[in-house]
């Protein structure tokens, strides 16, 4: 692998870890993802990972009308911790050096997140999984990924989605949906394109942090910065 980045944060959808099962884990699929992540690390890329919790619990969606929002979001943070533990273990089975850092104190799950220490681990060749989202309710794991990427000085935020790029509309519902290979932050915000949430895109714009949106099964190509997905940056 010829890597195009020195340091990245990869955001992985929790739902993606379940693959066709929709809930829980599909370990054959996870092993494939982890193999691509390890290949990136072996090529010298410093890799941080943020994982959503949708294969177990999506706070605002699953808790609506049933669980108060703050509690629902904290349940989602716990779901991300389970996902990070699972992926970390598979990475280690593959021979990679990996560890979990958490945004909240959970003894036995991971070390409390500290920016400088995380950078030290990354520079030592370890893959760092950032669990617990941002540690605060009302913020998505996309926003948490943008935050961690900004904090550790990542070259790019890689958003691994269930679709292969950003479209003008849902391509499954609209056959005329336009597929974008490049977008500016401003156009994403102005046209309300569903690349990520508004807080995440605004933070990336302020920090001039490029975002690459792509299908999770194209992860290796994304790290190599080949013609894959949609690149979002300051260029119009």
C-alpha positions in Angstrom: 0.0 0.0 0.0 1.2 3.5 -0.9 -0.4 5.7 1.7 -1.4 9.3 0.9 -1.7 10.4 4.5 0.5 10.5 7.5 -2.3 10.6 10.1 -6.0 10.1 9.8 -9.1 9.5 11.8 -11.4 6.9 10.3 -15.1 7.1 11.3 -16.8 3.7 10.9 -20.6 3.3 11.1 -21.7 1.0 14.0 -24.4 -0.4 11.8 -21.7 -1.4 9.2 -20.1 -3.7 11.8 -23.3 -5.8 11.7 -23.3 -6.1 7.9 -26.3 -8.0 6.7 -27.2 -9.0 10.3 -28.3 -5.4 11.0 -27.6 -5.7 14.7 -24.7 -7.0 16.8 -21.5 -8.1 15.0 -20.5 -9.8 11.8 -17.0 -10.8 12.6 -16.1 -12.0 9.1 -16.9 -8.4 7.9 -15.1 -6.8 10.9 -12.0 -8.9 10.1 -12.0 -7.6 6.6 -12.2 -4.0 7.9 -9.5 -4.6 10.4 -7.2 -6.2 7.8 -7.5 -3.0 5.7 -6.8 -0.8 8.8 -3.8 -2.9 9.7 -2.5 -2.6 6.2 -2.7 1.2 6.5 -0.8 1.1 9.8 1.8 -1.2 8.4 2.3 1.3 5.5 3.2 4.0 8.1 -0.2 5.7 8.5 -1.0 6.8 12.0 -4.6 5.6 12.5 -7.2 6.8 14.9 -10.7 5.2 14.8 -14.1 6.4 15.9 -17.0 3.9 15.7 -20.7 4.7 15.9 -23.1 2.6 18.1 -26.0 2.1 15.7 -25.7 -1.7 15.6 -26.8 -1.6 19.3 -28.4 1.7 20.1 -28.9 5.0 18.3 -29.6 7.5 21.1 -31.9 10.1 19.7 -33.6 7.7 17.3 -34.1 4.6 19.5 -34.8 6.6 22.6 -37.3 9.0 21.2 -40.4 9.1 23.4 -39.1 6.3 25.6 -35.8 7.5 27.2 -34.9 11.1 28.1 -32.4 12.5 25.5 -29.3 12.8 27.7 -29.7 9.2 29.0 -30.4 7.9 25.5 -27.2 9.6 24.2 -25.2 8.2 27.1 -26.5 4.7 26.2 -25.2 5.3 22.7 -21.8 6.2 24.1 -21.7 2.8 25.9 -22.6 1.1 22.5 -19.5 2.8 20.9 -17.4 1.4 23.7 -18.5 -2.2 23.0 -17.8 -1.7 19.3 -14.3 -0.3 20.0 -13.5 -3.2 22.3 -14.6 -5.7 19.6 -12.6 -4.1 16.8 -9.6 -3.6 19.0 -9.5 -7.3 19.9 -9.8 -8.3 16.2 -6.9 -5.9 15.3 -4.8 -7.5 18.0 -5.6 -11.0 16.8 -4.3 -9.9 13.4 -1.0 -8.8 15.0 -1.6 -5.0 15.1 -0.9 -2.9 18.1 -4.1 -1.3 19.2 -5.7 0.3 22.3 -8.9 1.9 23.4 -9.1 5.4 24.8 -12.5 6.6 26.2 -14.1 10.0 26.5 -15.6 8.9 29.8 -14.1 7.0 32.7 -15.0 3.3 32.4 -12.6 1.1 34.4 -11.3 -1.9 32.4 -12.7 -0.6 29.1 -10.0 1.8 28.1 -7.6 4.6 29.2 -9.2 8.0 29.6 -8.6 10.1 26.4 -5.8 12.6 26.6 -4.7 14.3 23.4 -0.9 14.3 24.0 -0.9 10.7 25.1 -3.0 9.7 22.1 -0.5 11.4 19.7 2.4 9.6 21.5 0.6 6.2 20.9 0.0 7.1 17.3 3.6 8.1 16.7 4.7 4.8 18.3 2.7 2.9 15.6 -0.4 2.0 17.7 -3.9 2.2 16.3 -6.0 4.2 18.7 -9.7 3.6 19.0 -11.6 6.6 20.5 -14.6 5.3 22.4 -17.5 7.1 24.1 -18.1 9.6 21.4 -17.3 13.2 22.5 -18.2 12.3 26.1 -21.1 14.7 25.9 -24.8 14.2 24.9 -26.3 16.0 21.8 -23.2 15.4 19.7 -23.0 12.7 17.1 -20.1 10.3 16.6 -19.4 12.1 13.3 -18.8 15.3 15.3 -16.7 13.3 17.8 -14.6 12.0 14.9 -14.1 15.6 13.6 -13.2 16.7 17.1 -10.6 14.0 17.6 -9.2 14.5 14.1 -8.7 18.3 14.8 -7.2 17.6 18.3 -4.6 15.1 17.1 -3.7 17.1 13.9 -4.9 14.6 11.4 -4.4 15.1 7.7 -7.9 14.0 6.9 -11.1 12.7 8.3 -12.2 9.5 6.5 -15.9 8.9 6.8 -16.7 5.3 6.0 -20.4 5.2 5.1 -22.9 2.7 3.7 -22.9 4.6 0.4 -20.0 5.1 -2.0 -20.1 8.9 -2.1 -22.1 12.0 -1.4 -25.2 12.4 -3.7 -27.6 15.3 -4.3 -30.4 13.0 -3.1 -30.8 9.4 -1.9 -29.6 7.3 -4.8 -31.8 4.5 -3.7 -34.9 6.6 -4.0 -33.9 9.1 -6.8 -32.4 7.6 -10.0 -31.4 11.1 -11.1 -29.4 11.8 -7.9 -26.0 13.4 -8.8 -22.9 11.8 -7.5 -20.2 14.2 -6.4 -16.5 13.5 -6.5 -15.6 16.8 -4.9 -17.5 19.3 -2.8 -16.7 22.5 -0.8 -17.7 22.8 2.8 -19.9 25.7 1.8 -21.8 23.8 -0.8 -22.4 20.9 1.6 -23.9 23.4 4.1 -25.7 25.5 1.6 -27.4 22.6 -0.2 -28.0 20.6 3.0 -26.2 17.6 1.5 -26.2 14.6 3.9 -22.4 14.1 4.0 -22.3 14.4 7.7 -24.0 16.5 10.4 -23.8 20.3 10.5 -21.6 20.5 13.6 -19.0 18.2 12.1 -18.9 19.9 8.8 -18.6 23.3 10.4 -15.8 22.2 12.7 -13.9 20.7 9.7 -14.4 23.9 7.7 -13.0 26.0 10.6 -10.0 23.7 11.0 -9.5 23.3 7.2 -9.7 19.5 7.7 -10.4 17.6 4.5 -13.2 15.0 4.7 -13.3 11.9 2.4 -16.7 10.2 2.3 -16.6 6.6 0.8 -18.0 3.1 1.2 -16.4 1.1 4.0 -15.4 -1.7 1.7 -13.2 0.8 -0.2 -11.1 1.7 2.9 -7.8 0.6 1.5 -8.3 2.7 -1.6 -9.4 5.7 0.5 -6.1 5.5 2.5 -4.2 5.4 -0.8 -6.3 8.5 -1.9 -7.3 6.8 -5.1 -10.3 8.0 -7.1 -12.8 6.9 -4.5 -15.8 8.6 -2.8 -16.3 12.3 -2.3 -13.6 14.7 -1.1 -14.8 17.8 0.8 -12.5 20.7 1.4 -12.2 24.5 1.0 -11.9 24.5 -2.8 -15.0 25.7 -4.7 
